[in-house]
Structures are given as C-alpha cells and as structure tokens.
Amino acid sequence: MALLFNRVMRGDSLMAGDDVSSVGSSVIDPESEHARLDRSSGHLPRKGENFARLDPATMDTFDVCENERGEEGLRAALAFFFLVTQGDLGTLLSESPNGGFLLDRKKYLLHKKKQGNKETSPLFVLYKAFSGSRMLEYHLSQRIEEFERGKSLLMPRHRSLFSLCEKHLRTKKIEFNYANIRNVVSKTTIHSPLHTHVERSEMARARALTLTSAQPFDGNVSLALSSLVQDCHQCDSALPQTVAVVWSRLDDSKSSGWKHPLLGLHLLKNLLIHGPISIVSYALDGIDKVRKLRFYDLGKSDESNQEVRDSARIVWELITDGPRLLLRRKQVLAGRAKLVATNMNGRWGGYLFRKLPF
C-alpha cells in the first residue's frame, strides 16, 4: 500500500493491466538500524514473528506506538482508490421514474469499459464485484442523503479525506480522472489539520533520535531537551513516539553502541522528573529493560559499563520508589514556580503561584 501511495503522489497512473499483487512485499533488512528502531514502535515484527500473529491486546504498550506517517499515507492511498472507483456519482446513478436516484450497475461498468478497462483485466473484475456489493449500496444511500440535504452535519475537520476530496471535485466540476484526483488528494492531505499533528509527532521522534545518538549533537542540548519534554506535555503522540525511541536505544546490544542506552537512560530520567505524570505508566511498561541495564557489561571499557549501570540504577530507583519520584517532581515544580514568581512585578504578581498546591 505504501508503494501504491508513492506511485499516486509522484504521478504514476494505475492502468487496467497493472499487477498490484506485489504491493507491500518490499523487504527491509531486519538487522538494519532503521528496522531495529522501527521494531520497537510496532512498525516491524520481531524475528520469527509476522503481522498476522501480532495481537495488540497482548503486546507491550511501547510495541504498538502509532505510525502516524504511515497511517496518513494509507488514508491518502485509500481515498485515491475509492475516488477512482466510486467518486463520480454520475457514473453510478440513474434517475428513477418517481424522481429519485437508483444504482445503475450497467452504466457504471460501461463507463469503466470506456476508460480502457477490458473485461478480462483484474481491475474490471474488481469493479464488477464491487458494483454488486451491499457496501456500495449503503455508501451511495448516505451520499445521496447528504447531497439532497445540501450540507454535511459534520465539521470539515471531522469529515473523512474521501468526503472532502469528493465534495471539492463535485462542487468545482473537476473531471474525475487520475491526474485530478491525485492532485486534489495530495493537496487536501497536506493542508488538513491532521497533517500538522503528523508533522509534530515526526519532529518529536527525529529530535529524540538525535538527542540519543552516539554522534555529537549539533546545537544546544539543554534547549533541545527542554523543548522535547515540553512537547511531551501536549495531548498528542509526542510522548509515545519519544518513549518508543528510548526503548529502542535501551535495546542496543552492540559493544560500540554503549552510548545509546546511556543517552536513552538520561532522556528517560528527564522525562520522569520534568515530563507529564503519564510517563510513569510508560516507564513501568519498560521497567524490565532498565533492570537489565543495571548489570550492563557490553561496552568496550569498564568505565563505560559502570556509567551505564549507574544511570540505570538512578532511573530504576525513580521508577520503583513512587513517593521519592513524586517528591522530586514536586521539588522541581516548586522551584520552577518560585523562579517565575520572583520575575513578576507588582503586589499580586505571584499570588497564584503562592496559592497553588504542590
């Protein structure tokens, strides 16, 4: 499906004789760094597993982290497919004697033949089976009801990508061909509010990867770390994406990659102290990884091994000692509030900060 989306976005049209049986069959090296990082986010199965056997109900929380970018591409590919197959109401409906609309399967299949789809082609077989499905009848009844009503009961940001693109093509009287549909789907996807959410989650993931990389950080580490922790306080996917990166770093078992678990532990410690309270639940899900690092001995030197073990011990104590962690968070929050209050001018400037319970 990702290959289908890439073809749609770069301008390749789907022809009647195209073979789509190999879509999604591209192989990614399971031992590559990209595959190893994505495996911790639920993007790839572990060795000996396949997607059919993965049950989210029995998996760890950090193993089912959302793949926002992939979901966006999948929505765009599906919207393109259904706009091509059933987007134009004029090819599906005919006027009934009583003035209503009826599904005209013969008209629909005739239109597909005029587009160059031979009866022996796989796509025409798909169109024929789809034209007789109850799903199409229900979908058309909903679209006719919305069309006769004149407006949707949903707000634009709550409507599906297919609905938004179909309305734009219909109201602007744009022909339902491959090029126009591809252009409308691409622009609508990029300018949708959901795309901004996807960009934020991808930025958080990239920033977490950079902060925990063995390569020297190009910039202000404290400022970047503070910005990442602040983003994790928001109600989006920044926190699960960041935690997924932390678990992938803690899983690094290469002797040359001892900095990955060390920097991952540092990031987790900062999240526990300065991040949202929900990080405690995430940390408990991966506590076994932290426990194993208390006995870390995979580094090239005893000094690096001891540094990882010391960091793991500190994080372990924060996770397992709830009252101590809450007290530490309270002290940090009180210190931050005191700092803000001293910078305020006026008699009532720090009133709220003095009265807030910590």
C-alpha positions in Angstrom: 0.0 0.0 0.0 2.9 2.3 0.7 4.2 1.6 -2.9 0.7 2.4 -4.2 0.7 5.7 -2.3 4.1 6.6 -3.7 3.0 5.9 -7.2 -0.1 8.0 -6.7 1.8 11.0 -5.3 4.6 11.1 -7.9 2.2 10.9 -10.8 2.0 7.3 -12.0 -1.4 6.3 -13.1 -3.0 2.9 -12.4 -3.7 1.2 -15.6 -6.1 -1.7 -16.2 -3.4 -4.3 -16.6 -1.4 -3.2 -13.6 -0.4 -6.0 -11.2 -1.0 -4.9 -7.6 -0.4 -8.3 -6.1 3.2 -7.3 -5.0 2.2 -4.1 -3.2 3.6 -4.2 0.3 6.0 -7.1 -0.5 9.2 -5.0 -0.3 11.7 -6.4 2.2 13.5 -4.3 4.8 16.7 -5.7 6.3 15.6 -6.7 9.9 19.2 -6.1 11.1 19.5 -2.5 9.8 19.4 0.3 12.4 16.2 1.7 10.8 14.5 -1.6 11.1 15.7 -2.1 14.7 14.3 1.3 15.7 11.0 0.8 14.0 10.6 -2.6 15.5 10.3 -1.1 19.0 7.4 1.1 17.7 5.4 -1.8 16.3 6.3 -1.0 12.7 8.1 -4.3 12.1 7.6 -7.7 13.6 10.5 -9.3 15.6 12.4 -12.3 14.3 10.2 -15.3 14.0 7.0 -13.2 14.1 4.7 -12.0 11.4 2.0 -9.3 11.4 -0.8 -11.9 11.4 0.3 -13.2 14.8 0.7 -9.8 16.4 -2.2 -9.1 18.8 -2.2 -5.6 20.2 -4.2 -6.8 23.2 -1.2 -9.0 24.3 1.6 -6.7 23.3 3.5 -4.2 25.4 2.4 -0.6 25.3 5.6 0.6 23.6 5.3 -2.1 20.9 2.1 -0.6 19.4 3.2 3.0 19.1 1.3 4.8 16.3 2.9 5.1 12.9 1.4 8.5 12.1 3.2 9.0 8.8 2.2 5.5 7.5 -1.4 6.0 8.5 -1.5 9.3 6.6 -0.1 7.7 3.5 -2.6 4.8 3.8 -5.5 7.2 4.1 -4.4 9.1 1.0 -4.0 5.8 -1.0 -7.4 4.5 0.1 -9.0 7.9 -0.7 -7.5 7.9 -4.2 -8.6 4.3 -4.8 -12.2 4.9 -3.8 -12.4 8.2 -5.6 -11.3 6.4 -8.7 -13.8 3.5 -8.3 -16.8 5.3 -6.9 -16.1 9.0 -6.6 -18.2 10.2 -9.6 -21.9 9.8 -8.8 -22.8 10.4 -12.4 -21.4 7.0 -13.4 -23.2 5.2 -10.6 -26.7 6.7 -10.5 -29.6 7.0 -12.9 -32.9 8.9 -12.3 -35.8 6.7 -11.3 -39.4 7.2 -12.6 -40.5 8.8 -9.3 -37.8 11.4 -9.5 -35.3 9.7 -7.1 -32.0 8.0 -7.8 -31.1 4.4 -8.4 -27.9 2.5 -8.6 -27.2 1.7 -12.3 -24.7 -1.1 -12.4 -24.7 -1.4 -16.2 -24.0 2.3 -16.6 -21.1 2.0 -14.1 -19.5 -1.0 -15.8 -20.0 0.6 -19.3 -18.2 3.7 -18.1 -15.3 1.6 -16.8 -15.0 -0.1 -20.2 -14.9 3.3 -21.9 -11.9 4.2 -19.7 -10.0 1.3 -21.2 -10.6 -1.5 -18.7 -11.1 -4.8 -20.6 -13.5 -7.4 -19.2 -10.6 -9.8 -18.7 -8.5 -7.3 -16.7 -8.2 -7.7 -12.9 -9.5 -4.2 -12.3 -12.6 -4.8 -14.2 -13.3 -8.0 -12.2 -12.9 -5.9 -9.1 -15.3 -3.2 -10.5 -17.9 -5.9 -11.3 -17.8 -7.5 -7.9 -17.8 -4.1 -6.2 -20.8 -2.9 -8.2 -22.9 -5.7 -6.7 -21.9 -5.3 -3.1 -24.1 -4.1 -0.3 -21.3 -1.9 0.9 -21.7 0.2 -2.3 -25.5 0.4 -1.9 -25.1 1.7 1.7 -22.4 4.1 0.8 -24.5 5.6 -2.1 -27.6 5.9 0.2 -25.5 8.0 2.6 -24.0 10.2 -0.1 -27.4 10.8 -1.8 -28.9 11.8 1.6 -26.1 14.2 2.2 -26.3 15.5 -1.4 -30.1 16.1 -1.1 -29.6 17.7 2.3 -27.2 20.2 0.8 -24.6 20.1 3.6 -22.9 17.8 6.0 -23.7 17.6 9.7 -20.0 17.2 10.4 -17.5 19.9 10.7 -14.8 20.0 7.9 -12.0 18.8 10.2 -14.2 15.8 11.3 -15.0 14.7 7.7 -13.1 11.9 6.0 -10.4 12.6 3.4 -12.6 10.9 0.8 -15.6 13.1 1.6 -13.6 16.3 1.4 -11.9 15.4 -1.9 -15.2 14.2 -3.4 -17.0 17.4 -2.5 -14.2 19.6 -3.9 -14.2 17.7 -7.2 -18.0 17.8 -7.4 -18.6 21.4 -6.5 -15.7 22.7 -8.7 -16.9 20.5 -11.5 -13.5 18.9 -12.0 -13.3 15.7 -14.0 -12.8 12.5 -12.1 -9.6 11.4 -13.8 -6.3 10.0 -12.3 -4.4 13.3 -12.5 -7.1 15.5 -11.0 -7.9 13.0 -8.2 -4.2 12.6 -7.4 -3.7 16.4 -7.3 -6.7 17.0 -5.0 -5.9 14.2 -2.6 -2.3 15.3 -2.3 -3.2 19.0 -1.6 -6.0 18.1 0.8 -3.8 15.7 2.8 -1.0 18.2 3.2 -3.3 21.1 4.2 -5.5 19.1 6.6 -5.2 19.7 10.4 -4.2 16.1 10.9 -1.1 16.6 8.8 0.1 19.2 11.3 -0.3 16.6 14.0 1.7 14.1 11.9 4.5 16.6 11.4 4.7 17.3 15.2 4.9 13.6 16.0 7.6 13.0 13.4 9.6 16.0 14.6 9.4 14.7 18.2 10.7 11.3 17.0 13.5 12.8 15.0 14.6 15.0 17.9 14.6 12.1 20.3 16.7 10.1 17.9 19.2 12.9 17.5 19.4 13.5 21.3 20.2 9.8 21.9 22.5 9.3 19.0 26.2 8.5 19.5 27.1 11.3 17.1 27.8 14.7 18.7 24.7 16.9 18.9 24.8 20.0 16.7 23.2 22.7 18.8 22.1 23.5 22.3 21.4 20.1 24.0 19.7 21.7 27.1 17.4 23.8 24.9 16.5 20.8 22.6 15.9 18.5 25.5 13.7 21.1 27.2 11.7 21.6 24.1 11.1 17.9 23.6 10.0 17.4 27.2 7.6 20.4 26.8 6.1 18.8 23.7 5.5 15.6 25.6 3.2 17.5 27.9 0.8 18.1 25.0 -2.1 15.8 24.2 -0.6 14.3 21.0 1.7 11.4 20.1 5.0 13.2 21.0 5.3 11.2 24.3 4.7 7.7 22.9 7.0 8.4 20.0 9.7 9.6 22.3 9.3 6.7 24.7 9.5 4.3 21.7 12.9 5.8 20.8 14.1 5.4 24.4 13.2 1.7 24.4 14.9 1.1 21.1 18.1 2.8 22.5 18.0 0.7 25.6 17.8 -2.4 23.5 21.1 -1.7 21.7 23.4 -4.6 22.5 26.4 -3.6 20.3 29.6 -3.1 22.2 30.3 0.1 20.1 26.8 1.4 20.9 27.1 1.8 24.7 26.2 5.5 24.3 22.7 4.6 23.0 21.5 3.0 26.3 23.3 5.7 28.3 21.7 8.6 26.5 18.4 6.8 26.4 18.5 6.5 30.2 19.3 10.2 30.5 16.3 11.1 28.4 14.1 8.8 30.4 15.3 10.3 33.7 14.5 13.8 32.4 11.0 12.7 31.3 10.4 11.1 34.7 11.4 14.3 36.5 10.2 17.0 34.2 7.7 15.3 31.9 4.0 14.6 32.2 2.8 12.3 35.0 1.7 9.7 32.4 5.4 8.9 31.8 5.3 6.8 35.0 2.9 4.3 33.3 5.2 4.2 30.2 8.2 3.6 32.4 6.6 0.8 34.3 5.9 -0.9 31.0 9.6 -1.0 30.1 11.0 -1.4 33.6 12.5 -4.8 32.7 14.8 -3.1 30.2 16.0 -0.7 32.9 16.6 -3.6 35.3 18.8 -5.5 32.8 20.9 -2.4 32.3 21.8 -2.4 36.0 24.1 -5.3 35.0 25.3 -3.9 31.7 28.7 -5.3 30.6 28.6 -5.0 26.8 30.7 -1.8 26.5 34.3 -1.7 25.3 35.6 -0.5 28.7 34.8 -0.9 32.3 34.3 2.8 32.7 31.6 3.0 30.1 29.9 -0.1 31.5 29.9 1.4 35.0 28.5 4.7 33.6 25.5 2.8 32.1 25.0 0.8 35.3 25.0 3.9 37.4 22.4 5.7 35.2 20.3 2.6 35.1 20.4 2.4 38.9 19.2 6.0 39.3 16.3 5.5 36.8 15.4 2.2 38.5 15.1 3.9 41.9 12.9 6.7 40.4 10.6 4.1 38.8 10.3 1.7 41.7 10.1 4.3 44.5 6.9 6.2 43.8 6.9 8.6 46.8 10.5 9.5 46.1 9.7 10.3 42.4 6.7 12.4 43.3 8.7 14.3 45.9 11.4 15.0 43.3 8.8 16.2 40.8 7.2 18.4 43.5 10.5 20.0 44.4 11.3 20.7 40.7 7.8 22.2 40.1 8.1 24.3 43.3 11.5 25.6 42.2 10.2 26.5 38.8 7.2 28.3 40.3 9.4 30.2 42.7 11.6 31.3 39.8 8.6 32.5 37.8 7.2 34.3 40.8 10.4 36.2 41.5 10.4 37.6 38.0 6.9 39.1 38.3 6.4 42.7 39.2 3.6 44.0 41.4 2.0 43.1 44.6 -0.3 40.4 43.2 2.1 39.1 40.5 2.9 35.8 42.3 -0.5 35.3 44.0 -1.5 32.2 42.1 1.9 30.6 42.4 1.9 31.1 46.2 -1.6 29.6 46.5 -1.1 26.6 44.1 -0.8 23.3 46.0 2.4 21.3 45.2 
